[in-house]
Amino acid sequence: MAAWHELRSARPELAAAGRDLLYPHGMGLGFLATVRPDGGPRLHPMWPLLTDDELFAFIIPSPKQADLRRDGRYVLHSLPREDNEDTFSISGHAWLKEDPSTRRSLEEQFVREHKALGVPTPDPNDALFRFDIESCVLTRASGRGDFTPSHKVWRP
């Protein structure tokens, strides 16, 4: 497993494209897949938070939060774009991050990034998770309906 800064160091072009696809409007936005207790997948939209070094998210009290507390495996996938089928996905393991200083800093970043939406500071019951990377895939397409897109894969 690796942190975001390791991806950025090893494959800066991949990290830059991933940031662009995960931050389509100046704030993180993607789909998070987790593992339900019965082993099946669960998929929800979420707001990832990227720092220079790591990938985080505040997860509200929900089945998704319970999934990550019980079994940290995840896949994070970018949202579709209007003009093409480019995508970025990361898989790995999420870990509960309970450091108060890190939490405060990320709460401030979260509010800054979502200022236009008037989003409040995350609730104390929103769990902060750090997402380690097992692999990532960048898919580039020439537009809609591209049957031969290119794929770049990275594993630490």
DADA-V494294 format. One record per helix or strand. SS is the DSSP state (helix for helix, strand for strand). FROM is the first residue (numbers start at 1). LEN is the number of residues. Records with the same first field share a line. If there is no record, write none. Layout:
# DADA-V494294
SS=FROM-LEN / FROM-LEN
This chain:
# DADA-V494294
strand=2-1 / 30-6 / 41-6 / 49-2 / 55-5 / 73-6 / 87-10 / 127-14 / 150-5
helix=4-7 / 12-11 / 63-8 / 100-14 / 115-3
